[in-house]
Amino acid sequence: MARSSITAAATPTTFPTEYAHLTTVQVAMLNRQYRHRLEALRALDDLFGTIQARLDAAGRWNDSYVVFTSDNGWLYGEHRVVGKVLAYEESIRVPLLLRGPGVAPGAQRSALVLNNDLAPTIAALAGVVLPTVADGRDLAPLFRADAPPAWRRRFLVEHFRDAAPSPVSWLDYLAVRTASGEDENTALQLFVDWCDDWLTDPAAAGSEHYDLVLDPLQLQSLDPRSAAHALQRAALQADLALLRDCGRPAHIACSDAERVREHLFFGGFD
């Protein structure tokens, strides 16, 4: 539980100080809190059982959609952090379960889905038109296929510090997380730019870069001195700039920015 992906050479010096090794007392407390949260799910089980029974009694269960998800993940000591606002997998990944007419029972999908996809999806299922352009997309294509054409291949993760200081709000960051795909040199990677002031001096910020295939627990940031990793960072930084500004006047639409690939690689690297 008490692992860390932070290295002093790659990130601001605040982090090694703030995220010290967890003590045995802290680990025991986190394990206790985790068990309590699992116990609290019993109430959710009871609630859902009641909802399903009432839909069955009304003859509506077979034409009803049920969605289970969460607003964020939670770090329980991973990377020596307790909280939810960092760009690591434990924080940005959440469960999403959906059942209903047209959804294949037991099917699993690996495509990137965001919380802001829920509104356009529910609106489409209900047959209503949203009053404005949705910042997300209808998930219906995923009911039928794992990787529909032109689905998103990357997304933006960002955090801006809270009003009150806390260990996870010392620094702002912008990050890009990519999807799987054999044609991409940056498939399944995470790049994080830590920035006290992104707009005035982005080069001064530290960064982290992970290959989620080789290092799924994000234990060691890739060496930026490697030529191959430097090229990957350049591509991910281009993605980050594209996603950061998407949707603004004179900039690309966010739905397009999520799937556009800038061709920054030369033949030898491919």
C-alpha positions in Angstrom: 0.0 0.0 0.0 2.8 2.4 0.9 4.4 2.7 -2.6 5.5 5.9 -4.3 6.0 7.0 -7.9 7.6 10.3 -6.9 11.3 10.9 -7.7 13.0 14.1 -6.6 14.7 14.5 -9.9 11.5 14.5 -11.9 9.1 16.4 -9.7 9.1 19.5 -7.4 10.8 19.0 -4.1 7.5 19.5 -2.2 6.4 16.0 -3.0 9.2 13.9 -1.3 8.6 16.0 1.8 4.8 15.9 1.9 4.5 12.3 0.9 6.6 10.5 3.4 6.4 6.7 4.0 3.2 5.7 5.7 3.5 4.5 9.3 2.1 1.2 10.5 -0.6 3.2 12.4 -1.6 5.0 9.2 -1.8 1.8 7.2 -4.0 0.2 9.9 -6.2 3.2 9.9 -6.6 3.1 6.1 -7.4 -0.6 6.1 -10.1 0.0 8.8 -11.6 2.8 6.7 -11.6 0.6 3.6 -13.5 -2.1 5.4 -16.0 0.4 6.8 -16.7 1.6 3.2 -17.3 -2.0 2.1 -19.7 -2.5 5.0 -21.6 0.7 4.0 -22.3 -0.9 0.6 -24.8 -3.2 2.3 -27.2 -0.3 2.4 -26.8 0.2 -1.3 -27.5 -3.4 -2.0 -30.7 -3.2 0.0 -31.7 0.0 -1.8 -31.2 -1.5 -5.2 -33.1 -4.7 -4.3 -36.1 -2.5 -3.4 -35.9 -0.6 -6.7 -35.6 -3.7 -8.7 -38.6 -5.3 -6.9 -40.8 -2.3 -7.6 -39.8 -2.1 -11.3 -40.6 -5.9 -11.6 -44.0 -5.4 -9.9 -44.7 -2.5 -12.3 -43.7 -4.6 -15.3 -40.9 -2.1 -16.2 -37.7 -4.0 -15.3 -37.0 -5.2 -18.8 -37.3 -1.8 -20.4 -35.3 0.1 -17.7 -31.7 1.1 -17.7 -29.6 1.0 -14.6 -26.3 2.9 -14.3 -23.8 2.5 -11.4 -20.7 4.7 -11.3 -18.8 7.2 -9.0 -17.7 10.8 -9.2 -14.0 9.9 -8.5 -11.6 7.2 -7.4 -9.8 7.3 -4.1 -6.2 6.8 -3.1 -5.9 4.7 0.1 -2.1 5.1 0.6 -1.1 4.3 -3.0 1.8 6.7 -3.9 1.7 7.6 -0.2 -1.4 9.7 -0.7 -4.9 9.7 0.8 -7.4 11.5 -1.4 -8.8 11.9 -4.8 -7.4 14.8 -6.9 -4.1 13.4 -8.3 -3.8 12.0 -11.9 -2.8 8.5 -10.9 -5.0 5.6 -12.0 -6.4 4.9 -8.6 -7.9 8.5 -8.6 -9.0 9.0 -12.2 -10.5 5.5 -12.8 -14.1 4.8 -11.6 -16.4 1.8 -12.1 -19.2 2.1 -14.7 -21.8 -0.6 -14.9 -24.8 -0.2 -17.3 -27.6 -2.7 -18.0 -30.8 -2.3 -20.1 -32.3 -3.0 -23.5 -29.7 -3.4 -26.2 -26.8 -3.8 -23.8 -25.2 -7.2 -24.2 -25.3 -9.1 -20.8 -21.8 -9.6 -19.3 -20.1 -7.5 -22.1 -17.0 -5.6 -21.0 -15.5 -2.6 -22.8 -12.0 -1.1 -22.7 -12.8 2.2 -24.5 -12.2 5.4 -22.6 -15.4 6.8 -21.1 -15.8 10.0 -19.0 -18.3 11.2 -16.5 -19.5 13.8 -18.9 -20.6 11.1 -21.3 -23.5 10.2 -19.0 -25.7 13.2 -19.7 -25.8 12.8 -23.6 -26.2 9.0 -23.1 -29.2 9.3 -20.7 -30.8 12.0 -22.9 -30.5 9.8 -26.0 -32.0 6.8 -24.2 -34.8 8.9 -23.0 -35.4 10.3 -26.4 -34.9 14.0 -25.5 -32.7 16.7 -27.0 -30.3 18.5 -24.7 -30.7 22.3 -24.7 -27.0 22.8 -25.5 -24.1 21.0 -27.0 -23.0 18.2 -24.6 -19.4 18.1 -23.4 -19.4 14.3 -23.9 -20.7 11.7 -26.2 -23.5 9.1 -26.3 -22.2 5.7 -25.2 -24.7 3.7 -27.4 -21.9 2.7 -29.9 -20.2 0.9 -27.0 -23.3 -1.2 -26.4 -22.5 -3.0 -29.7 -18.7 -2.8 -30.1 -15.6 -2.3 -27.9 -13.8 0.1 -30.2 -16.3 2.0 -32.5 -14.7 4.2 -35.2 -13.5 7.6 -34.1 -13.9 6.9 -30.4 -11.7 9.0 -28.0 -8.1 8.1 -27.8 -7.0 10.5 -25.0 -8.4 12.8 -22.4 -7.4 15.7 -20.2 -7.0 15.4 -16.4 -6.5 18.7 -14.5 -6.4 20.1 -11.0 -6.2 23.6 -9.6 -5.4 24.1 -6.0 -8.0 24.3 -3.3 -8.6 27.4 -1.3 -7.2 25.8 1.9 -3.7 24.3 1.7 -3.5 20.5 1.9 -0.9 18.0 0.8 -2.7 17.3 -2.5 -3.3 20.9 -3.4 0.2 22.4 -3.3 0.6 22.3 -7.1 -1.6 22.6 -10.1 -1.2 20.1 -12.9 -2.4 19.2 -16.4 -2.2 15.6 -17.6 -3.1 13.5 -20.6 -4.1 9.8 -20.4 -4.1 7.8 -23.6 -6.1 4.7 -24.7 -4.8 1.4 -26.0 -4.0 1.0 -29.7 -1.3 -0.8 -31.5 -0.9 2.1 -34.0 0.1 4.6 -31.3 3.6 5.0 -29.9 2.0 6.6 -26.9 -0.7 4.0 -26.3 -1.7 3.5 -22.6 0.5 6.2 -21.2 0.1 9.0 -18.7 1.9 12.3 -18.8 1.6 14.9 -16.0 2.9 18.4 -16.1 3.1 19.9 -12.6 2.8 23.7 -12.9 2.8 26.4 -10.3 2.1 28.8 -13.1 1.4 27.0 -16.4 0.7 30.2 -18.4 3.8 32.2 -17.4 6.5 29.5 -17.2 5.4 26.0 -18.2 9.0 24.9 -18.7 9.7 25.4 -15.0 7.3 22.8 -13.9 8.2 19.2 -13.1 6.7 16.2 -14.9 5.9 12.5 -14.7 5.6 10.0 -17.5 4.3 6.4 -17.2 3.9 3.5 -19.5 0.8 1.7 -18.1 1.6 -1.5 -20.0 5.1 -2.0 -18.5 4.4 -0.1 -15.2 0.6 -0.4 -14.5 1.2 0.7 -10.8 3.0 3.8 -11.9 6.0 3.2 -9.7 8.8 4.7 -11.9 8.5 7.8 -14.1 10.2 7.2 -17.5 13.6 8.7 -18.0 13.3 11.9 -20.1 16.9 11.6 -21.2 16.0 8.5 -23.3 15.5 9.5 -27.0 12.4 7.3 -27.4 10.8 8.6 -24.2 11.7 12.2 -25.2 9.8 11.7 -28.5 6.8 10.2 -26.6 6.8 13.2 -24.2 6.8 15.6 -27.2 3.7 13.9 -28.6 2.0 13.8 -25.2 2.8 17.5 -24.6 1.2 18.3 -28.0 -1.9 16.3 -27.0 -1.9 18.2 -23.7 -1.8 21.6 -25.5 -4.6 20.5 -27.8 -6.9 19.3 -25.0 -6.1 22.3 -22.8 -7.5 24.8 -25.3 -10.2 22.7 -27.0 -13.7 24.2 -27.2 -12.5 27.8 -26.9 -13.0 30.3 -29.7 -10.7 29.6 -32.6 -9.7 26.2 -31.2 -10.6 22.7 -32.2 -13.8 21.1 -30.7 -13.1 18.9 -27.7 -14.6 15.8 -29.3 -12.2 16.2 -32.1 -9.2 17.0 -29.8 -9.8 13.7 -28.0 -9.2 11.7 -31.1 -6.8 13.7 -33.2 -3.2 12.5 -33.4 -0.4 14.9 -34.2 2.2 13.0 -36.4 5.4 13.8 -34.5 7.3 10.5 -35.0 9.8 9.7 -37.7 10.0 6.4 -39.5 12.9 5.0 -37.5 11.0 5.4 -34.2 7.9 3.6 -35.6 
